[in-house]
């Protein structure tokens, strides 16, 4: 072995940071809080509908838990959305609920924890003498974010979401803020999607703290390694985006969830980018799985599935790539993600990014791509209706959370039955 190559390979295997350590702080922008009673929560009604947290009473569960902040918006109680509900309606939902109250919360990115500076600098970071990008405060590329979910007609929710902000400080007074968003579609059970949602931000923080040039890619490998160590066999897709204030955007996709970037250019809405669906019907995935010894078959109705042997029988799986256990891997379902990076600085103020599971794309793709054309259409072409719907909401002055809620609701109105 070439000594220089051997030294380089050894360096790659060292798990600790090989670059100067950076401090990374996280601030969740969307979260679910479970509180025992009494809650000790003061709520106030917003102009135009909706409810926000106005106070936390000493001795109550909300103050003791430390998760809620004044100004947080209550967008759901358990599975019931409350974005436009009155204070009376929200209090009734909380009051008649179970002993543990489940509140879905969103907080905006325009306060002291995640300031919005409209004097945005679209240039890329300069580099200091060490070759590391010198961090500095610039304007945000993300002005709003929100999440929505629904059980559909399933008995349990296996889809999870992640929306959080990260601030990287270099120790020299410079800092850079990022927004991390992700969706995870659980299969066979909730273990894999819950694991991914719980560990992704932590691993991205660790990768960013080590100065990794592709934090999402490094983080995903660690998420997969940690899940494999649990011995669980459930599976999950993963679609994530990491956006930096200077306009850099890293996209990661593993499975048939999808990320779509759209923007208005010269008055015309264009889908600029869409990740590739790793579904069982994809020709490249069929070839990969077959060459590796796996089995992909087409059933009645032109439905493609990957066969996965398990002690309970043979699972017919709709995805070709996913986070999963040893049984998924034995069927050649890969947890390798596709990762790409781009600059979105050019669409600042006129673009948006949608991340959704197939509970959304399944029923709504058909509104852009009729069944007869779906097999030859790209994921970008099939995403045009969702892009149009979000743009309509945006032009009507609606927030990102309201747009997300409408996209999920539209999927259910158009025949969706899956978690979304």
LINWOKA-V669936 format. One record per backbone hydrogen bond with DSSP energy under -1.0 kcal/mol. CO is the residue of the C=O (numbers start at 1). NH is the residue of the N-H. E is the energy in kcal/mol with one decimal. If there is no record, write none. Layout:
CO_NH_E / CO_NH_E
This chain:
2_6_-2.9 / 3_7_-2.4 / 4_8_-2.0 / 5_9_-2.7 / 6_10_-2.2 / 7_11_-1.9 / 8_12_-1.6 / 9_13_-1.1 / 23_169_-3.1 / 25_167_-2.7 / 27_165_-2.9 / 29_107_-2.3 / 31_105_-3.3 / 33_103_-3.0 / 35_101_-2.9 / 38_61_-2.1 / 39_62_-2.9 / 40_57_-2.4 / 42_54_-3.3 / 42_55_-1.5 / 44_52_-2.6 / 46_49_-2.1 / 50_46_-3.0 / 51_74_-2.4 / 52_44_-2.5 / 53_71_-2.9 / 55_42_-2.9 / 57_60_-2.1 / 60_64_-2.0 / 61_65_-2.4 / 62_66_-1.2 / 69_72_-2.0 / 72_53_-2.9 / 73_106_-2.1 / 75_82_-2.3 / 76_104_-3.1 / 77_80_-2.2 / 80_77_-2.5 / 85_50_-2.0 / 86_90_-2.2 / 87_91_-2.6 / 88_92_-2.0 / 89_93_-2.1 / 90_94_-2.4 / 91_95_-2.7 / 92_96_-2.1 / 94_97_-1.0 / 101_35_-2.7 / 102_78_-3.2 / 103_33_-3.1 / 104_75_-2.4 / 104_76_-1.2 / 105_31_-2.1 / 106_73_-3.0 / 111_114_-1.3 / 118_120_-2.2 / 126_134_-2.5 / 128_131_-1.9 / 132_128_-2.4 / 150_420_-2.3 / 151_154_-1.5 / 158_186_-1.1 / 160_184_-2.6 / 162_182_-2.4 / 163_29_-2.2 / 163_30_-1.7 / 164_180_-3.0 / 165_27_-2.9 / 166_178_-3.0 / 167_25_-2.5 / 168_176_-2.1 / 169_23_-1.9 / 174_170_-1.9 / 176_168_-3.0 / 177_245_-1.4 / 178_166_-2.6 / 179_243_-2.6 / 180_164_-2.5 / 181_241_-2.8 / 182_162_-2.2 / 183_239_-2.1 / 184_160_-2.6 / 185_237_-1.8 / 187_235_-2.4 / 190_194_-2.5 / 191_195_-2.2 / 192_196_-2.5 / 193_197_-2.3 / 194_198_-1.9 / 195_199_-1.8 / 196_200_-2.2 / 199_203_-2.3 / 200_204_-2.5 / 201_205_-2.7 / 202_206_-2.0 / 203_207_-2.5 / 204_208_-2.8 / 205_209_-2.5 / 206_210_-1.3 / 207_212_-2.5 / 208_211_-1.5 / 209_22_-2.7 / 214_218_-2.1 / 215_219_-2.8 / 216_220_-2.6 / 217_221_-1.6 / 218_222_-1.6 / 219_223_-2.5 / 220_224_-2.5 / 221_225_-2.4 / 222_226_-2.6 / 223_227_-2.0 / 224_228_-2.5 / 225_229_-1.5 / 227_230_-1.4 / 235_187_-3.2 / 236_323_-3.1 / 238_254_-2.6 / 239_183_-2.3 / 240_252_-2.6 / 241_181_-2.5 / 242_250_-2.3 / 243_179_-2.3 / 244_247_-2.0 / 247_344_-3.7 / 248_244_-2.8 / 249_342_-2.2 / 250_242_-2.3 / 251_340_-2.3 / 252_240_-2.4 / 253_338_-2.8 / 254_238_-2.1 / 255_278_-2.6 / 258_356_-2.2 / 259_275_-2.1 / 260_354_-2.7 / 261_272_-1.6 / 261_273_-1.8 / 262_352_-2.6 / 263_270_-2.9 / 265_268_-1.8 / 268_265_-3.1 / 270_263_-2.3 / 273_261_-3.0 / 277_279_-1.3 / 278_320_-2.9 / 278_321_-1.0 / 279_282_-1.7 / 282_286_-2.6 / 283_287_-2.2 / 284_288_-2.2 / 285_289_-2.7 / 286_290_-2.5 / 287_291_-2.4 / 288_292_-1.3 / 289_294_-2.9 / 290_293_-1.4 / 295_307_-2.5 / 297_305_-2.4 / 299_302_-1.1 / 303_299_-3.3 / 305_297_-2.4 / 306_317_-3.0 / 308_315_-3.2 / 310_313_-2.0 / 313_310_-1.3 / 315_308_-2.5 / 317_306_-3.0 / 318_280_-2.5 / 320_334_-1.5 / 323_236_-2.2 / 325_329_-2.0 / 326_330_-2.1 / 327_331_-1.1 / 328_333_-2.1 / 329_332_-1.9 / 334_322_-2.2 / 338_253_-2.2 / 340_251_-3.0 / 342_249_-2.7 / 344_347_-1.5 / 345_348_-1.3 / 347_350_-2.3 / 347_351_-1.1 / 350_264_-2.1 / 352_262_-2.4 / 354_260_-2.6 / 356_258_-2.6 / 357_360_-2.0 / 357_361_-1.7 / 358_362_-2.3 / 360_364_-1.7 / 361_365_-2.7 / 364_367_-1.1 / 365_368_-1.8 / 365_369_-3.1 / 370_373_-2.0 / 370_374_-1.5 / 373_376_-1.2 / 373_377_-1.1 / 378_382_-2.1 / 381_384_-1.2 / 383_387_-2.2 / 384_388_-2.4 / 385_389_-2.7 / 386_390_-2.6 / 387_391_-2.3 / 388_392_-2.3 / 389_393_-2.0 / 390_394_-2.4 / 391_395_-2.7 / 392_396_-1.3 / 393_398_-2.5 / 394_397_-1.8 / 399_403_-2.1 / 400_404_-2.5 / 401_405_-2.2 / 402_406_-2.1 / 403_407_-2.3 / 404_408_-2.2 / 405_409_-2.5 / 406_410_-2.6 / 407_411_-2.0 / 408_412_-1.9 / 409_413_-2.2 / 410_414_-1.4 / 411_416_-2.2 / 412_415_-1.2 / 417_153_-2.9
